[in-house]
Amino acid sequence: MEIFVCPNCGSRRIYQGTMGNGVLTGYTTKDVCRDCGYQGMPIIFKNINDYNNFLKEKLSAKKFNEYKQEEKKEKTIKIKRPPGITILVLIIIFLAIISVILYYDLLWVKLTNLLWIYYISIFVLSAIILPYGFLKARAWSWTIGAILFALCIPIGLVFLYYITRPNVKNYFGKKDIK
């Protein structure tokens, strides 16, 4: 197991840089530390003991213990679901059911089996999989929801606006880089 570490602050939150960090993705392989903003190559450790020794040398004993306690707190804190997510899930399920009923009532004669497979798959995605991801705070559901809401111009833009609010993005683990 390799551990990637920022050489500046010792953080393990180092990721490939994006345009938001001032890094042209695809043209360079700069990594960026999410804690201190360091851009460059990380230090790679083979095991956790080497990483802990590095931190002990980098930080004083008191700061090392504080850092470990903060790391434990970060793992145990669970972000409370915003109430709007529950309402949004109920609206999504309601709209999916209404759309299937309308498709069935209005188009039942004209639809072929292939189109029914398409409509049922869209129903499963929008009425089961997406709400499940929203309720469980899965990052992939935020991405899929944002794409679907952007495609549904009139009402979808309201939903898209809501899921891009900082507290909702934080709930899904999509933190803004500062």
ROKE-876814 format. One record per residue (C-alpha): residue number from 0; residue in three letters; chain; x, z, y. Coordinates in Angstrom, 3 decimals, m for minus. Layout:
num: NUM	residuo: ALA	cadena: A	X: X	Z: Z	Y: Y
...
//
This chain:
num: 0	residuo: MET	cadena: A	X: 0.000	Z: 0.000	Y: 0.000
num: 1	residuo: GLU	cadena: A	X: 1.509	Z: m1.106	Y: 3.269
num: 2	residuo: ILE	cadena: A	X: 0.817	Z: 0.866	Y: 6.430
num: 3	residuo: PHE	cadena: A	X: 1.070	Z: m0.976	Y: 9.748
num: 4	residuo: VAL	cadena: A	X: 2.050	Z: 1.311	Y: 12.636
num: 5	residuo: CYS	cadena: A	X: 2.549	Z: 0.909	Y: 16.371
num: 6	residuo: PRO	cadena: A	X: 6.213	Z: 1.614	Y: 17.200
num: 7	residuo: ASN	cadena: A	X: 5.211	Z: 2.861	Y: 20.654
num: 8	residuo: CYS	cadena: A	X: 2.633	Z: 5.576	Y: 19.890
num: 9	residuo: GLY	cadena: A	X: 2.556	Z: 5.796	Y: 16.076
num: 10	residuo: SER	cadena: A	X: m1.100	Z: 4.758	Y: 15.778
num: 11	residuo: ARG	cadena: A	X: m2.386	Z: 2.919	Y: 12.704
num: 12	residuo: ARG	cadena: A	X: m4.990	Z: 1.092	Y: 14.792
num: 13	residuo: ILE	cadena: A	X: m2.930	Z: m2.062	Y: 15.250
num: 14	residuo: TYR	cadena: A	X: m4.590	Z: m5.455	Y: 14.795
num: 15	residuo: GLN	cadena: A	X: m3.965	Z: m9.107	Y: 15.466
num: 16	residuo: GLY	cadena: A	X: m4.270	Z: m9.811	Y: 19.166
num: 17	residuo: THR	cadena: A	X: m7.194	Z: m11.717	Y: 20.633
num: 18	residuo: MET	cadena: A	X: m7.824	Z: m13.523	Y: 23.893
num: 19	residuo: GLY	cadena: A	X: m9.248	Z: m10.275	Y: 25.295
num: 20	residuo: ASN	cadena: A	X: m5.769	Z: m8.780	Y: 24.929
num: 21	residuo: GLY	cadena: A	X: m4.179	Z: m11.739	Y: 26.688
num: 22	residuo: VAL	cadena: A	X: m2.958	Z: m13.186	Y: 23.385
num: 23	residuo: LEU	cadena: A	X: m3.761	Z: m16.775	Y: 22.459
num: 24	residuo: THR	cadena: A	X: m4.942	Z: m16.405	Y: 18.872
num: 25	residuo: GLY	cadena: A	X: m3.614	Z: m19.100	Y: 16.594
num: 26	residuo: TYR	cadena: A	X: m0.605	Z: m19.786	Y: 18.798
num: 27	residuo: THR	cadena: A	X: 1.116	Z: m16.488	Y: 18.231
num: 28	residuo: THR	cadena: A	X: 1.051	Z: m13.662	Y: 15.714
num: 29	residuo: LYS	cadena: A	X: 1.270	Z: m10.834	Y: 18.223
num: 30	residuo: ASP	cadena: A	X: m0.303	Z: m7.618	Y: 17.061
num: 31	residuo: VAL	cadena: A	X: m1.932	Z: m5.262	Y: 19.556
num: 32	residuo: CYS	cadena: A	X: m2.277	Z: m1.482	Y: 19.358
num: 33	residuo: ARG	cadena: A	X: m5.832	Z: m0.399	Y: 20.156
num: 34	residuo: ASP	cadena: A	X: m4.616	Z: 2.995	Y: 21.418
num: 35	residuo: CYS	cadena: A	X: m1.721	Z: 2.235	Y: 23.762
num: 36	residuo: GLY	cadena: A	X: m1.952	Z: m1.553	Y: 24.262
num: 37	residuo: TYR	cadena: A	X: 1.472	Z: m2.320	Y: 22.756
num: 38	residuo: GLN	cadena: A	X: 1.911	Z: m6.012	Y: 21.912
num: 39	residuo: GLY	cadena: A	X: 4.467	Z: m7.037	Y: 19.333
num: 40	residuo: MET	cadena: A	X: 5.467	Z: m6.516	Y: 15.751
num: 41	residuo: PRO	cadena: A	X: 4.328	Z: m3.323	Y: 14.026
num: 42	residuo: ILE	cadena: A	X: 6.441	Z: m1.075	Y: 11.852
num: 43	residuo: ILE	cadena: A	X: 5.505	Z: m1.418	Y: 8.183
num: 44	residuo: PHE	cadena: A	X: 5.754	Z: 1.600	Y: 5.871
num: 45	residuo: LYS	cadena: A	X: 5.480	Z: 1.411	Y: 2.091
num: 46	residuo: ASN	cadena: A	X: 3.805	Z: 4.801	Y: 1.617
num: 47	residuo: ILE	cadena: A	X: 2.091	Z: 7.610	Y: 3.532
num: 48	residuo: ASN	cadena: A	X: 5.070	Z: 9.973	Y: 3.224
num: 49	residuo: ASP	cadena: A	X: 7.358	Z: 7.620	Y: 5.148
num: 50	residuo: TYR	cadena: A	X: 4.656	Z: 7.246	Y: 7.801
num: 51	residuo: ASN	cadena: A	X: 4.258	Z: 11.032	Y: 8.116
num: 52	residuo: ASN	cadena: A	X: 8.033	Z: 11.459	Y: 8.432
num: 53	residuo: PHE	cadena: A	X: 8.054	Z: 8.827	Y: 11.182
num: 54	residuo: LEU	cadena: A	X: 5.287	Z: 10.682	Y: 13.028
num: 55	residuo: LYS	cadena: A	X: 7.124	Z: 14.015	Y: 12.699
num: 56	residuo: GLU	cadena: A	X: 10.205	Z: 12.457	Y: 14.262
num: 57	residuo: LYS	cadena: A	X: 8.175	Z: 10.621	Y: 16.923
num: 58	residuo: LEU	cadena: A	X: 6.006	Z: 13.590	Y: 17.882
num: 59	residuo: SER	cadena: A	X: 6.792	Z: 17.256	Y: 18.148
num: 60	residuo: ALA	cadena: A	X: 5.363	Z: 19.498	Y: 15.397
num: 61	residuo: LYS	cadena: A	X: 2.487	Z: 20.690	Y: 17.614
num: 62	residuo: LYS	cadena: A	X: 1.482	Z: 17.165	Y: 18.633
num: 63	residuo: PHE	cadena: A	X: 1.791	Z: 16.007	Y: 15.021
num: 64	residuo: ASN	cadena: A	X: m0.703	Z: 18.647	Y: 13.877
num: 65	residuo: GLU	cadena: A	X: m3.069	Z: 17.754	Y: 16.751
num: 66	residuo: TYR	cadena: A	X: m2.803	Z: 14.077	Y: 15.826
num: 67	residuo: LYS	cadena: A	X: m3.677	Z: 14.814	Y: 12.193
num: 68	residuo: GLN	cadena: A	X: m6.685	Z: 16.930	Y: 13.235
num: 69	residuo: GLU	cadena: A	X: m7.959	Z: 14.164	Y: 15.534
num: 70	residuo: GLU	cadena: A	X: m7.570	Z: 11.651	Y: 12.706
num: 71	residuo: LYS	cadena: A	X: m9.705	Z: 13.853	Y: 10.431
num: 72	residuo: LYS	cadena: A	X: m12.355	Z: 14.266	Y: 13.132
num: 73	residuo: GLU	cadena: A	X: m12.564	Z: 10.495	Y: 13.654
num: 74	residuo: LYS	cadena: A	X: m13.298	Z: 9.977	Y: 9.969
num: 75	residuo: THR	cadena: A	X: m16.011	Z: 12.640	Y: 9.778
num: 76	residuo: ILE	cadena: A	X: m17.938	Z: 11.846	Y: 12.976
num: 77	residuo: LYS	cadena: A	X: m20.981	Z: 9.744	Y: 12.212
num: 78	residuo: ILE	cadena: A	X: m22.577	Z: 7.975	Y: 15.120
num: 79	residuo: LYS	cadena: A	X: m26.299	Z: 8.580	Y: 15.451
num: 80	residuo: ARG	cadena: A	X: m28.500	Z: 5.502	Y: 15.175
num: 81	residuo: PRO	cadena: A	X: m29.958	Z: 4.427	Y: 18.538
num: 82	residuo: PRO	cadena: A	X: m33.784	Z: 4.605	Y: 18.434
num: 83	residuo: GLY	cadena: A	X: m34.014	Z: 0.988	Y: 19.559
num: 84	residuo: ILE	cadena: A	X: m32.419	Z: m0.148	Y: 16.286
num: 85	residuo: THR	cadena: A	X: m35.310	Z: 1.271	Y: 14.256
num: 86	residuo: ILE	cadena: A	X: m37.818	Z: m0.410	Y: 16.571
num: 87	residuo: LEU	cadena: A	X: m35.845	Z: m3.666	Y: 16.386
num: 88	residuo: VAL	cadena: A	X: m35.845	Z: m3.533	Y: 12.568
num: 89	residuo: LEU	cadena: A	X: m39.622	Z: m3.050	Y: 12.502
num: 90	residuo: ILE	cadena: A	X: m40.103	Z: m5.983	Y: 14.896
num: 91	residuo: ILE	cadena: A	X: m37.803	Z: m8.204	Y: 12.816
num: 92	residuo: ILE	cadena: A	X: m39.679	Z: m7.409	Y: 9.592
num: 93	residuo: PHE	cadena: A	X: m43.049	Z: m7.957	Y: 11.298
num: 94	residuo: LEU	cadena: A	X: m41.957	Z: m11.330	Y: 12.728
num: 95	residuo: ALA	cadena: A	X: m40.567	Z: m12.446	Y: 9.366
num: 96	residuo: ILE	cadena: A	X: m43.817	Z: m11.617	Y: 7.577
num: 97	residuo: ILE	cadena: A	X: m45.913	Z: m13.337	Y: 10.259
num: 98	residuo: SER	cadena: A	X: m43.740	Z: m16.453	Y: 10.108
num: 99	residuo: VAL	cadena: A	X: m44.076	Z: m16.730	Y: 6.309
num: 100	residuo: ILE	cadena: A	X: m47.861	Z: m16.313	Y: 6.579
num: 101	residuo: LEU	cadena: A	X: m48.052	Z: m19.005	Y: 9.268
num: 102	residuo: TYR	cadena: A	X: m45.844	Z: m21.380	Y: 7.285
num: 103	residuo: TYR	cadena: A	X: m47.979	Z: m20.847	Y: 4.214
num: 104	residuo: ASP	cadena: A	X: m51.325	Z: m21.269	Y: 5.999
num: 105	residuo: LEU	cadena: A	X: m50.377	Z: m24.197	Y: 8.219
num: 106	residuo: LEU	cadena: A	X: m47.987	Z: m26.179	Y: 6.054
num: 107	residuo: TRP	cadena: A	X: m48.828	Z: m25.374	Y: 2.433
num: 108	residuo: VAL	cadena: A	X: m49.846	Z: m28.945	Y: 1.577
num: 109	residuo: LYS	cadena: A	X: m46.875	Z: m30.678	Y: 3.177
num: 110	residuo: LEU	cadena: A	X: m44.045	Z: m28.469	Y: 1.914
num: 111	residuo: THR	cadena: A	X: m41.926	Z: m29.453	Y: m1.043
num: 112	residuo: ASN	cadena: A	X: m40.255	Z: m26.984	Y: m3.384
num: 113	residuo: LEU	cadena: A	X: m36.938	Z: m27.408	Y: m1.575
num: 114	residuo: LEU	cadena: A	X: m38.459	Z: m26.423	Y: 1.753
num: 115	residuo: TRP	cadena: A	X: m40.115	Z: m23.383	Y: 0.175
num: 116	residuo: ILE	cadena: A	X: m36.721	Z: m22.273	Y: m1.124
num: 117	residuo: TYR	cadena: A	X: m35.388	Z: m22.619	Y: 2.432
num: 118	residuo: TYR	cadena: A	X: m38.259	Z: m20.585	Y: 3.945
num: 119	residuo: ILE	cadena: A	X: m38.049	Z: m17.881	Y: 1.303
num: 120	residuo: SER	cadena: A	X: m34.277	Z: m17.579	Y: 1.786
num: 121	residuo: ILE	cadena: A	X: m34.754	Z: m17.238	Y: 5.549
num: 122	residuo: PHE	cadena: A	X: m37.427	Z: m14.603	Y: 4.872
num: 123	residuo: VAL	cadena: A	X: m35.108	Z: m12.644	Y: 2.566
num: 124	residuo: LEU	cadena: A	X: m32.302	Z: m12.831	Y: 5.141
num: 125	residuo: SER	cadena: A	X: m34.441	Z: m11.794	Y: 8.097
num: 126	residuo: ALA	cadena: A	X: m36.832	Z: m9.328	Y: 6.444
num: 127	residuo: ILE	cadena: A	X: m34.570	Z: m7.589	Y: 3.912
num: 128	residuo: ILE	cadena: A	X: m30.836	Z: m8.166	Y: 4.342
num: 129	residuo: LEU	cadena: A	X: m30.586	Z: m8.052	Y: 8.146
num: 130	residuo: PRO	cadena: A	X: m32.732	Z: m4.894	Y: 8.583
num: 131	residuo: TYR	cadena: A	X: m30.784	Z: m3.180	Y: 5.799
num: 132	residuo: GLY	cadena: A	X: m27.522	Z: m3.953	Y: 7.592
num: 133	residuo: PHE	cadena: A	X: m28.953	Z: m2.771	Y: 10.913
num: 134	residuo: LEU	cadena: A	X: m30.115	Z: 0.538	Y: 9.443
num: 135	residuo: LYS	cadena: A	X: m26.794	Z: 1.116	Y: 7.641
num: 136	residuo: ALA	cadena: A	X: m24.686	Z: 0.117	Y: 10.714
num: 137	residuo: ARG	cadena: A	X: m22.885	Z: m2.755	Y: 9.019
num: 138	residuo: ALA	cadena: A	X: m20.703	Z: m4.852	Y: 11.323
num: 139	residuo: TRP	cadena: A	X: m21.667	Z: m8.091	Y: 9.550
num: 140	residuo: SER	cadena: A	X: m25.336	Z: m7.471	Y: 10.361
num: 141	residuo: TRP	cadena: A	X: m24.495	Z: m7.225	Y: 14.061
num: 142	residuo: THR	cadena: A	X: m22.739	Z: m10.599	Y: 13.884
num: 143	residuo: ILE	cadena: A	X: m25.548	Z: m12.286	Y: 11.929
num: 144	residuo: GLY	cadena: A	X: m28.165	Z: m10.733	Y: 14.210
num: 145	residuo: ALA	cadena: A	X: m26.341	Z: m11.919	Y: 17.327
num: 146	residuo: ILE	cadena: A	X: m26.226	Z: m15.477	Y: 15.964
num: 147	residuo: LEU	cadena: A	X: m29.891	Z: m15.469	Y: 14.961
num: 148	residuo: PHE	cadena: A	X: m30.998	Z: m13.915	Y: 18.249
num: 149	residuo: ALA	cadena: A	X: m29.007	Z: m16.477	Y: 20.231
num: 150	residuo: LEU	cadena: A	X: m30.789	Z: m19.265	Y: 18.331
num: 151	residuo: CYS	cadena: A	X: m34.267	Z: m17.798	Y: 19.015
num: 152	residuo: ILE	cadena: A	X: m34.239	Z: m18.498	Y: 22.732
num: 153	residuo: PRO	cadena: A	X: m37.293	Z: m16.770	Y: 24.275
num: 154	residuo: ILE	cadena: A	X: m37.515	Z: m13.390	Y: 22.543
num: 155	residuo: GLY	cadena: A	X: m34.135	Z: m13.466	Y: 20.853
num: 156	residuo: LEU	cadena: A	X: m32.296	Z: m13.144	Y: 24.159
num: 157	residuo: VAL	cadena: A	X: m33.938	Z: m9.755	Y: 24.754
num: 158	residuo: PHE	cadena: A	X: m32.762	Z: m8.585	Y: 21.320
num: 159	residuo: LEU	cadena: A	X: m29.319	Z: m10.083	Y: 21.929
num: 160	residuo: TYR	cadena: A	X: m29.067	Z: m8.202	Y: 25.226
num: 161	residuo: TYR	cadena: A	X: m29.983	Z: m4.940	Y: 23.487
num: 162	residuo: ILE	cadena: A	X: m27.471	Z: m5.240	Y: 20.643
num: 163	residuo: THR	cadena: A	X: m24.665	Z: m6.014	Y: 23.110
num: 164	residuo: ARG	cadena: A	X: m25.095	Z: m2.670	Y: 24.920
num: 165	residuo: PRO	cadena: A	X: m21.999	Z: m0.438	Y: 24.520
num: 166	residuo: ASN	cadena: A	X: m23.749	Z: 2.361	Y: 22.605
num: 167	residuo: VAL	cadena: A	X: m25.291	Z: m0.111	Y: 20.143
num: 168	residuo: LYS	cadena: A	X: m22.002	Z: m1.967	Y: 19.652
num: 169	residuo: ASN	cadena: A	X: m20.312	Z: 1.379	Y: 19.058
num: 170	residuo: TYR	cadena: A	X: m22.937	Z: 2.201	Y: 16.401
num: 171	residuo: PHE	cadena: A	X: m21.966	Z: m0.995	Y: 14.557
num: 172	residuo: GLY	cadena: A	X: m18.253	Z: m0.312	Y: 14.987
num: 173	residuo: LYS	cadena: A	X: m17.778	Z: m3.130	Y: 17.499
num: 174	residuo: LYS	cadena: A	X: m15.788	Z: m1.316	Y: 20.155
num: 175	residuo: ASP	cadena: A	X: m14.803	Z: m3.001	Y: 23.397
num: 176	residuo: ILE	cadena: A	X: m11.061	Z: m3.306	Y: 23.933
num: 177	residuo: LYS	cadena: A	X: m10.031	Z: m1.745	Y: 27.222
//
